[in-house]
Amino acid sequence: MQIFLPIAEVSVNAFLLLGIGGLVGFLSGLFGVGGGFLITPLLFFIGIPPAIAVATGANQVVASSVSGVLAQLKRKAVDFRMGAVLLAGGLVGSTIGVFVFARLTAAGQVDLLVQLSYVLFLGFIGLTMFAESARAILRANKPGAPVRRAHTHNWVHGLPFKMKFRASGLYISVLPPLAVGALVGFLAAIMGVGGGFIMVPAMIYLLGMPTKVVIGTSLFQIIFVTAFTTLMHAVTANTVDMMLAVLLILGGVVGAQLGAIFGAKLRAEQLRILLSLLVLAVAGKIALDLLLRPEELYSVMPGVLP
Amino acid sequence: MIRLAAVLLALLLPAAAIAQESIVAGLSQNRVSITADFDGSEILIYGAVKRDAPAPGGAPLHVIVTVEGPSTPLIVRRKERQFGIWINRDSVEIDRAPSFYAVATTGFLNDILSETENLRHQITIPRAIRAVGAVDQAADAPEFIEALLRIRTEEDRYRLAERTVHFTESTLFRADVILPANLTEGPYRVRIFLTREGKVVDHIERRINVRKEGLERWLTTLSREQPLIYGFLSLFIAVAAGWGASSAFRLIRR
């Protein structure tokens, strides 16, 4: 069944969109990530204009994060105070991101920015996660090897403006969480992602937060950052396609719940290594697009209306 | 005196006969509604040649039909390899290019339309693109325009269909033009030309209004006129769907 998307002005098969939403939702439920980093490239691939894919992707992440955070709230695994600090940084980062996105769209370099960010961040996170889980699996097979401590004292603990985060059991400066929040907010705006895949490692290794509150807190603040990003894109560029969003969300929320049920049956290290391979595959595909000579060197963009 | 009149009449008659060939035409529809399930549309353009005198012999009559969507300015960019990766470098601004342009004819355009007439009426696809300042922006500006034609032809936005207009007895004609699913809103201009020996004998113009309707219309208007409300509505749907799915599955699992 073909459906005409009013803002994107393209006609796409509705079941294809439901399928993409469902598949990405399943993976996001399985691995506990927002899934934005998959949905935006997939939308590019089926011919949705980049600006609309990014803005609508952010809207879709709101839905999957709400779905995810409710389960975490039940387990009291959300640090609201830390979430608020991250969010404050996130709103600043997102505002800058939307502004940069609009400027680069005008200069014709937005695709490059989005692609480079994907290769850089997905590549880095994928490799780190792969190495980490490979080590964990090796360690599990070889008992007696030294275990690395997650919570160590480093330069982060010497910064001023300290604050107590009771739910996380931390007494640290607000500067690192603000910076992490801003970086993730910036990425959310230019990549159409929630940024959970950067937020989660940063919370564990940089801020030293206990693992049990990490996913809940990250989802909590991602809801607000991506909601803000969606609004900014809608107001500054009219690029949110509600019809597209509804179809992706419908597929996505159902897929996410199924993924979560399925994920509970797999071991954590196996999940992480699978996720890292998926992340690396996406990064590799986009890197190839940049490196290989494209079939069509020219591209057509609508200019400014008189 | 009578002889002189007869000579004058003989001289005038062929010219008068040509001038008296005119087009009578109609469209199967003069509005196209883009609704949520819009999947392209077929327009039937039909008509006849009206004559006050018998058709003059000699060169046959030909019909050219063009359908043109709303024009917009465009930017064409070219990728170049820099620092090992392919990035957009040079660009050329096009003043106006139609979002859709289809040409259907009864014969090969080279044979039935002279270059001067094409220049005057802007009939062929390259003539529909206006890029006056393009040459100043890049040394190889024509390549950019060629690329625009190539890309839009591949997208099925520009289409040249020679010898697809049915023309019966040099009098009745019909052309079917398929409008693709990816249609831009606005007035579409339909032009019909009658040519003989490369010269345009008569031409007429009709209009088709392409408009989003229903939900499509409502969403587009809301997103442009009330973007903040539109944004909040999108968020509301997202939050409601996320919450709904998680509570529905909790019920199922119990």
Interface residues (C-beta under 8 A of the other chain):
Chain A: M1 Q2 I3 F4 P6 I7 E9 V10 S11 N59 Q60 V62 A63 S64 S65 V66 S67 G68 L70 A71 G108 Q109 D111 L112 A227 T230 L231 H233 A234 V235 N238 V240 M242 M243 A245 V246 I249 L250 V253 V254 A256 Q257 I261 L290 L291 L292 R293 P294 E296 L297 Y298 S299 V300 M301 P302 G303 V304 L305 P306
Chain B: I34 T35 A36 D37 F38 D39 G40 T72 P73 L74 I75 V76 R77 R78 K79 E80 R81 G84 I85 W86 I87 N88 S91 E93 I94 F144 A147 L148 R150 I151 R152 A181 N182 L183 T184 K212 L215 E216 L219 T220 S223 R224 P227 L228 Y230 G231 F232 L233 S234 L235 I237 A238 V239 A241 G242 W243 G244 A245 S246 S247 F249 R253
